[in-house]
């Protein structure tokens, strides 16, 4: 099979790519004190104008509690880099 100028076969497009390992995050529940790992899809990140409105949240897989924790710059970097869905909050003045 030949490649036309500007077009690639599927095999050529994926050549050199490695298998992607899913990202997991270690977390803990303040209610039940459970410790566990969560996939990026189980977390949500909200970025607001202040530290009070910037947080990540998840549901505890052990007790079902809704957990909300503050997110500083490093946490934001790790979560966004790991594929966590992000919501940017805008304030109305």
N, C-alpha and C positions, 0 to 999 in steps of 0.2 A: 504494500500500500504506500503510495507516495503522498507527500504533504504539498498542498498548493501554497503559494506565497500568502502569508498572513493567516493560514489556517493550520490547526494542529489536530492530530488524532487524539482521542481520549487518553490512550496509553502514553503518548508523548507529553501531554499536559500534566500527567501525574508522575512522570518519571522523576526520580530523585526525591519525591516526597516520602516522608516517614510516617509510620502509624502514629496517630495522635492519641495520647493518653488523656482520659478525662481528668479535669482538675477537681480536686476535692478540698474543702476547707474544714479545719477543726473548729468546733464551736462548743459552747456549753450553755445550759439552761439555768438561769438564776432561780427559777421556781423549784424544779426537782433535782437540781445539781447534776443532771445527766451530762455526759461528755460523749460526743459523737462526731462523725464526719458528714458533711453535706455537699452535694453536688452544686455546681454553680446555679443550676435551674431552681434550687430550693431556696435561694437567697434573693433579696431585693435590696437595692441601694438607692437611697434618696439623697440628692445633693441640694442643699438649700443655701440661703445667703449667710447663715450663721452656723456655729457649731451645734446649736440647739436644733436646727432643722436639717442637719446632715447626719444620717444614720443608716444602718442596715437592719434588715428584719428577716425573720424566718419563723416557721412553726416548729416547735420542739417535737421531734419524732417519738420521744418517750412519753411525754405527758400531754401533748397537744396545745401547750401554752403559746400564745403569740409573743415572740421575743423581739424587742427593739433595743439596739445598742448604738452608742455614738460611733461615728466613723471619722477618724482623723485623716490627714493626708496619706499616710502610709497604708492604712486600711483601704482607702479609696483606690489607691494605685494597685494594690493586690487584687481587690475584687473586680475592678474593671479589666485588669489584665487577664484575669481568670474567666472572663465571660459572663459575669453577673449582670443581669439586666439593671439598667440605671434609669432613674427618673430624676429629671432636673426640675426643682421647684422654683417657681418665679414668684416674687412678691409683687403685690399691687400697691402702688403708692398713691 
